[in-house]
Amino acid sequence: MSSPLKIAIVGGGPAGLTLGLLLHKKGIDFTIFELRSRITDEELAQPVGSLDLHEETGLAALKECGLLEEFESFQGDTTEAQVIADKHGNIIYSDEGSGTRPEIARHKLTRLLLDHLPPSSIKWNHKLLIAASKTEAGQNGVELDFGQNGKLTFDLVVGADGAWSRVRAMLTDVKPQYSGFHLCNINIRNLTTQYPDLAKMTGTGSFTVLANGHGVMAQRSVNHSARVYVFISTKDEQFATTTKMKNMTPAEAKDVLLGRPDLFSDWGANIKELVTAACKDDTAYDPSMKFDIKPIYSLPIGHVWPHHSCATMIGDAATLINPGAGEGVNSAMLAAWQLSQAIVKAHELADRDIARLRDVLSRGIEEFEVNMMAEAAESARGTVEVGKMMFDSENGSEVMAAWFRSFMPPSESTR
């Protein structure tokens, strides 16, 4: 079913790509505009975060895309196994996972979706500067200003353009709020061969240490590597600048992380070794690399925006929440599926009557937004509770371990 409407999807992350693929399967034309360049084979080989997809959301969307079987071939870099240690490095909990939330490297999920989209449907290196309502020949639309790539007008624009969405800026004045945390991303390449003791400690899946409002987490990644996350609890939104870490190399930032008593100076030797190895490895890989430290933001729980007949949002653009509970990408992919259903249904009901199509589509999207935001508010509240469990205690590791023990069957929990 072709569409008489021009549809734009701003953002080529999991939400935008999922929506595009679902529309493509129904023969509805669209264009995805992505800020970045197309992912390369070299980038695919680099350590990256892993995403656990949930049966009722992310996996359900992949099933609708017809990609569940192929998805299995993209797995294997990391398992669902969990290891939790106290800040001194003593393992206090481990399990092998429930088998219901398979992991996939973020880049591989992108590649999986991209492989099934027409190359001509995606415009790379397109940075959206401004989205604005526009009326032309009596018809409402949205004009997208891509700077040197020109201005284009569409009948429907879907903002899947992340935390600082330009599409959101057109729809509402609501902006992301600082969450009280900074996140540092560092990597260890060839973990199993370079640091076999660390590989044994962190396990085949995720490794977590939480204490004093901070956290160190490691997750196995592609090519036997590991992505290491350092969470820092601080009221200072400019912490990366205040400490000058954002202008340091990872090797230099390591001294700040492990030298300050309000950070990690009194943590165990093996946890410090994990952070040290990652910082050193990143700097050895690229001596010009700056330390990756950023404040974490989220949108207010329960926020909504006035319905716009020609624009809507999905993913972080609509429902930005803190990482930790693994809900972000799953909610985004579910929203993409639900929005695709509204778009497809409108085309089926209108039968190429453009005026009716616009009306039915607007009402369908408005209903979609109400449902999505209600689900997002519930998910966000759950994520906040998980965040409190992890970071609002002097011994977050023990709190988290007790939580896992409460619902993991004894046969699957080894401590």
Salt bridges, closest charged atoms under 4 A:
GLU34 OE2 - ARG36 NE 2.65
ASP41 OD1 - ARG111 NH2 3.51
ASP52 OD2 - HIS54 NE2 2.96
GLU70 OE1 - HIS116 NE2 2.68
ASP77 OD2 - LYS108 NZ 2.85
ASP115 OD1 - ARG111 NE 3.98
GLU136 OE2 - LYS134 NZ 3.45
GLU143 OE2 - LYS134 NZ 3.16
ASP155 OD1 - ARG358 NH2 2.58
ASP255 OD1 - LYS254 NZ 3.00
ASP262 OD2 - ARG260 NH2 2.62
ASP266 OD2 - LYS87 NZ 2.88
ASP281 OD2 - ARG189 NH1 2.73
ASP282 OD1 - ARG189 NH1 3.02
ASP292 OD1 - LYS294 NZ 2.62
GLU327 OE2 - HIS54 ND1 3.90
ASP359 OD2 - ARG363 NH2 2.90
GLU369 OE1 - HIS307 ND1 3.14
GLU385 OE2 - LYS388 NZ 3.75
GLU398 OE2 - ARG405 NH1 3.20
